[in-house]
Amino acid sequence: MTMKIEHIALWVKNLELMKEFYCTYFGFEAGDKYQNQAKGFTSYFLRKPDGPRLELMHRNDIPVYFGERGEKMGLAHFAISLGSTQEVDHITANFEQNGIAVLGQPRWTGDGYYESVIEDPEGNWIELTV
């Protein structure tokens, strides 16, 4: 049996802002906006040809979590592979120049990853790695 992650889903407060962030900075393509009027639910699937999709979902009754996103039970972060240490450095610097929160500068970790950590506009932690 072959298994792979098909998609990761995030509840978001501002669906359009988050779609623009991931499409602009990571080159995702957004599918059509899905709306379920009865449930007050809207979503976008974002895709790249070579990896899992990202589903951004919104519903007004989902509670907002306050506090450090990466340090609570549940999803701590997700990682996006950029292909080289140079790309990690370049993209991290680009985020910093654009006022996006960089939580961890590029570095080699004890377990052999080269990574930086950024925060999306709603506080989700994203590892940028080789």
Phi, psi and chi 1 to 4 in degrees:
 res  aa     phi    psi   chi1   chi2   chi3   chi4
   1 MET       -  133.7  168.7  175.4   29.2      -
   2 THR  -101.9  129.0  -58.4      -      -      -
   3 MET  -124.8  148.0  -65.9 -164.1  -40.1      -
   4 LYS  -152.0  158.8   66.2  177.2 -175.9  171.0
   5 ILE   -75.0  123.4  -66.2  175.3      -      -
   6 GLU   -85.3  -44.6 -158.4  -78.4  -32.3      -
   7 HIS  -160.8  162.2   73.5  -88.3      -      -
   8 ILE  -118.9  137.0  -64.7  168.7      -      -
   9 ALA  -115.5  138.6      -      -      -      -
  10 LEU  -126.3  130.3  -63.5  174.3      -      -
  11 TRP   -75.6  135.4  -73.7  110.8      -      -
  12 VAL  -131.8  153.0  -59.3      -      -      -
  13 LYS   -80.2  -44.8  -67.6  179.4  -76.0 -168.4
  14 ASN  -118.4   94.8 -173.4  -34.4      -      -
  15 LEU   -59.7  -45.0 -171.7   62.3      -      -
  16 GLU   -68.5  -42.3  -61.3  -57.9  -36.0      -
  17 LEU   -60.1  -45.6  171.5   72.7      -      -
  18 MET   -68.4  -38.0  -64.9  -67.1  -82.5      -
  19 LYS   -60.8  -46.5  176.5 -173.1   72.8  125.4
  20 GLU   -61.7  -41.0  -75.6  -55.6  -49.2      -
  21 PHE   -59.2  -53.0  174.1   80.6      -      -
  22 TYR   -70.1  -33.6  -76.0   99.0      -      -
  23 CYS   -72.2  -42.3  -69.9      -      -      -
  24 THR   -68.9  -49.7  -61.3      -      -      -
  25 TYR   -89.7  -21.2  -71.8  103.6      -      -
  26 PHE  -119.9   -0.2  -68.1  105.4      -      -
  27 GLY    71.7   22.1      -      -      -      -
  28 PHE   -70.1  152.8  -80.6   99.2      -      -
  29 GLU  -106.2  131.9  -80.3 -171.6   29.8      -
  30 ALA   -90.9  135.0      -      -      -      -
  31 GLY   -77.9 -174.3      -      -      -      -
  32 ASP   -65.9  147.3  -67.6  -23.1      -      -
  33 LYS   -68.6  130.3 -174.7  178.7 -162.4  176.0
  34 TYR   -99.1  136.3  171.2   74.5      -      -
  35 GLN  -134.1  132.5  -64.2 -174.5   65.0      -
  36 ASN  -120.1   97.8 -178.5  -38.3      -      -
  37 GLN   -60.0  -39.5  -58.9  -71.9   -3.8      -
  38 ALA   -61.6  -36.6      -      -      -      -
  39 LYS   -97.7   -6.0  -66.7 -176.7  177.8 -177.6
  40 GLY    65.7   33.5      -      -      -      -
  41 PHE  -110.2  134.9  174.5   84.7      -      -
  42 THR  -134.5  151.2   53.9      -      -      -
  43 SER  -158.4  161.9   69.6      -      -      -
  44 TYR  -129.8  141.4  -76.2  106.5      -      -
  45 PHE   -99.0  127.4  -91.0  103.2      -      -
  46 LEU  -105.5  139.7  -52.1 -178.3      -      -
  47 ARG  -139.2  155.4   68.4  179.3   82.5   58.4
  48 LYS  -131.4  152.6  -71.2 -176.2   77.3   74.3
  49 PRO   -67.0  -20.5   13.4  -20.1      -      -
  50 ASP  -114.3   22.5   58.7  -14.9      -      -
  51 GLY  -163.6 -175.7      -      -      -      -
  52 PRO   -67.6  158.8   20.0  -25.8      -      -
  53 ARG   -87.6  162.1  -62.6 -178.8  -58.4  162.2
  54 LEU  -118.5  124.4 -179.1   60.7      -      -
  55 GLU  -104.5  123.0 -178.2 -179.3   13.9      -
  56 LEU  -103.2  125.8  -57.2  176.3      -      -
  57 MET  -126.7  145.5  -51.3  177.9  -57.5      -
  58 HIS  -138.1  137.6  175.0   78.4      -      -
  59 ARG  -151.5  135.4 -144.4  174.3   62.7 -150.1
  60 ASN   -63.2  -23.1  -74.3  -27.7      -      -
  61 ASP   -92.8    7.5   63.7  -23.5      -      -
  62 ILE   -82.0  124.5  -60.9  -61.0      -      -
  63 PRO   -68.8  147.5   21.4  -27.7      -      -
  64 VAL   -88.6  132.8  175.7      -      -      -
  65 TYR   -90.7  132.2  173.3   80.1      -      -
  66 PHE  -109.1  137.2  -66.0   99.4      -      -
  67 GLY   126.0 -177.7      -      -      -      -
  68 GLU   -67.2  114.1  -68.0  -72.3  -27.0      -
  69 ARG   -62.9  -42.7  -72.0  -77.6  178.1   92.2
  70 GLY   -77.6   -3.4      -      -      -      -
  71 GLU  -126.0   57.5  -64.0 -179.6   -7.7      -
  72 LYS  -148.6  165.2   68.6  175.2 -173.7   77.1
  73 MET   -63.3  148.1  -72.3  -59.6 -168.2      -
  74 GLY   102.7 -157.6      -      -      -      -
  75 LEU   -62.4  119.5 -178.0   67.2      -      -
  76 ALA   -87.9  -43.2      -      -      -      -
  77 HIS  -167.5  170.0   66.5  -93.3      -      -
  78 PHE  -129.6  156.2   59.5   93.9      -      -
  79 ALA  -113.9  141.1      -      -      -      -
  80 ILE  -118.5  122.3  -64.6  178.7      -      -
  81 SER   -82.5  127.0  174.0      -      -      -
  82 LEU  -103.8   -7.4  -58.9  174.2      -      -
  83 GLY    97.2  -22.9      -      -      -      -
  84 SER  -159.1  158.8   71.4      -      -      -
  85 THR   -63.9  -34.6   57.0      -      -      -
  86 GLN   -62.9  -39.9  -66.8   82.6    7.3      -
  87 GLU   -68.0  -39.5  -83.3  -58.1  -58.3      -
  88 VAL   -59.2  -47.5  171.8      -      -      -
  89 ASP   -60.7  -47.6  -66.9  -15.1      -      -
  90 HIS   -64.2  -49.8  172.7   74.1      -      -
  91 ILE   -66.1  -39.2  -61.7  -71.0      -      -
  92 THR   -62.1  -45.0  -56.6      -      -      -
  93 ALA   -62.2  -39.1      -      -      -      -
  94 ASN   -62.8  -43.6 -173.9   45.1      -      -
  95 PHE   -59.8  -47.6  -81.1  122.7      -      -
  96 GLU   -58.7  -44.8 -153.5  160.6   37.4      -
  97 GLN   -64.2  -26.2  -70.1  168.6   -2.9      -
  98 ASN   -95.6   11.2  -75.3  -68.9      -      -
  99 GLY    77.6   15.4      -      -      -      -
 100 ILE   -84.6  135.9  -49.8 -100.9      -      -
 101 ALA   -64.1  120.7      -      -      -      -
 102 VAL  -102.1  112.3  175.0      -      -      -
 103 LEU   -87.4  -24.3  -55.4  176.3      -      -
 104 GLY  -147.1  121.4      -      -      -      -
 105 GLN   -68.9  158.2  -70.4  -65.9  -33.5      -
 106 PRO   -55.0  135.3  -26.6   35.8      -      -
 107 ARG  -165.2  161.9   67.2 -176.2  179.9   92.9
 108 TRP   -87.5  131.5  -73.5  100.8      -      -
 109 THR   -90.9  166.8   65.1      -      -      -
 110 GLY   -62.7  -24.4      -      -      -      -
 111 ASP   -98.5   16.2   54.0   -4.1      -      -
 112 GLY    91.7   10.0      -      -      -      -
 113 TYR   -93.8  143.7  -78.6   93.1      -      -
 114 TYR  -101.8  120.0 -171.5   76.1      -      -
 115 GLU  -153.5  160.5   68.0 -179.2   37.1      -
 116 SER  -130.2  169.5   65.9      -      -      -
 117 VAL  -132.3  129.0  180.0      -      -      -
 118 ILE  -120.6  171.5   63.3  136.2      -      -
 119 GLU  -123.9  129.8 -168.3  172.7   59.4      -
 120 ASP   -74.5  175.2   76.3   12.9      -      -
 121 PRO   -58.9  -19.1  -27.2   35.5      -      -
 122 GLU  -109.4   14.0  -67.4 -167.2    2.9      -
 123 GLY    92.9    4.7      -      -      -      -
 124 ASN   -74.8  138.5  -61.8  -65.2      -      -
 125 TRP   -88.9  133.6  -68.7   10.8      -      -
 126 ILE  -127.1  123.0  -54.0  165.1      -      -
 127 GLU   -84.8  130.7  -89.9 -175.3   10.4      -
 128 LEU  -103.2  119.5  -54.1  174.7      -      -
 129 THR  -136.1  170.8 -172.6      -      -      -
 130 VAL   -71.7      -  175.0      -      -      -
